[in-house]
Amino acid sequence: MNKEPTGLLLAHRAMLRDLDRLAELTAALAGGGNLDRRRAAAIAAYLSDFCDSLHHHHRAEDDVLWPVLERRAGVHVDLTELTDDHGVLDPKLTRIRAGARDLARRQVVSPELAADLADLRDTLTEHIADEERTIVPLIKQYLSDEDWATVESEVRKRGGKMSFEVPRILAVCTEAELAAARRDGGIPLALMIKLLPVPFRRRERLVFSA
């Protein structure tokens, strides 16, 4: 495989962008007054979707990408540390989901929720840097284009909330990456690119407004 595993890198980019925004938002709101019910529910729902997206991503790596890479690279790859990192993430996501439910119920961002998001941001920033430094060269060296196409196909089959995933990916694409996506994705992707960002931008304005 000679080209970059762009889908993986874009997913990482979108995660880190969201974590920066969510950590900053909750830090600003923590310990403040009550939010109106609509915005509290919107923030809580966004946090829930984000946790689901992150869980889906690291399970897809564990269950789909890692086995293919281990078959192709053999003794040249040791994914134990990265897999252990994934195990650490689940309890953090559980706490954030609980904090989101509390936010929706009480219309208040707790300091604990803000601290959990800051902790997740720091953990994931380090993990993604380690993963890209370790995994991307191995993918490019040992996986064929056909292997990578199979990985991406299997990941898509596992689902994912396209109304949440696609607009976030589009937001971190370069012009060249977007052009390549349009070229390779055909009519279905073209329709998602056209239709999904508009309602998502309304959602973002409600969640991240000052």
Protein Blocks (a to p, Z undefined) as FASTA:
>chain_A
ZZdcfklmmmmmmmmmmmmmmmmmmmmmgopacddfklmmmmmmmmmmmmmmmmmmmmmm
mmmmmmmmmmmnmmmpcfklmmmmmmmmmmmmmmmmmmmmmmmmnopacfklmmmmmmmm
mmmmmmmmmmmmmmmmmmmmmpcfklmmmmmmmmmmngpafklmmmmmmmmpcfklmmmm
mmmnommlmmmmmmmmmmmmmmmmmmmpZZ
